[in-house]
Amino acid sequence: MTLTSSQAQASLDDIEQIVRRVKQSALYRNASILLILWGAIVTVGYVGCEVVPRYAATVWLICQAVGLLATIVLSARFARDGEDGIDVRIVGAVLLFFGFGLLWSQVFGQFSPRGLNAFWATLFMFGYALAGIWFGRAFIILGLTVTALTVVGYLWVGTWFNLYMAVVDGGGLMLCGLWMRRA
């Protein structure tokens, strides 16, 4: 059986499309684990701020340290399993986001604790929306939805803002992670 050049090209195109889908599926699977992890950590952070507001900075520092360590360990596991680990450029981008956030929240910004929590949530959701340009619309939808709900909560929720954000931000990350497991 011989293939014409157009049939061969069509077969190659089909193979390329399958490879692209498999890579996106692996990316979504790995991202889902990280989203669920970070969703749980963010939820603990907001609840911790509500329970012990005096130690909010310490609560967030511990949460971020645990999250970064867990992300590094999971990325090493992904790479060991033959899957694409976290690209060094992505780690650099996350560090730049943290640096930018620290610069604005600690040096230039005059944020209240409530404003600080809204700032960090929207900063990282902006990052997720940007990542969606390359990695798929689930990231864009997550970023825009959580940002919109953060603004709504900031303006109208009142004293329950931290608990609201635990559900919206932490829950949104976990929900997106669970949804990505199906994709």
Phi, psi and omega in degrees: 000129178247145178255144172282165181297325179290324177292319178297316179296320178297320177295317178297321177296319177297317179297316179299320179294320178295316178300317179298319180292320179295317179297318179294323178296317178295318178299313180296321179298312179293318179296325181297320178298315181292323179295318179295316177302307182293327176299317178294318181295316179296320178299314178299319180299312180294318178295320177300320177297326180286319184284317181231070185301333180296332182251026184303317180298319179292318178303311181293323178298314179295315180301314181294320179296315178297317180296316180295317178298314179297321178297317179296315180297314180295322179296320177296321177295318178301315181293321179295326180281006178086004178267163177294124175279188178287127178293141179303327179296326178291318177300316177300319179296318178296317178296321176297320177298315177299315180299314177300314180297317178295318179302311183284324183279334184253334184253303186271325187281152175240063187272143167284167176303321178295315178296324179296316178295321178293319179301309183296320179298313182288328177299311181287330176291328173299318177298318177297318179297318177297317179300328180298336177299325181261325191257353177127158189293341179301322179292321179295313180299315178301310183300313182290321181294311181295323177298313180299316179292328176295316179298316178301312180296319180299319183280327192231353186279327178086218188290348180270016187302315181298316179291323174301314181291329175300319179285312186290306184283303180296313179296322178298318178297315180294318179298316178297320177298317177294321178295321181292335178296333180275338185286000000 
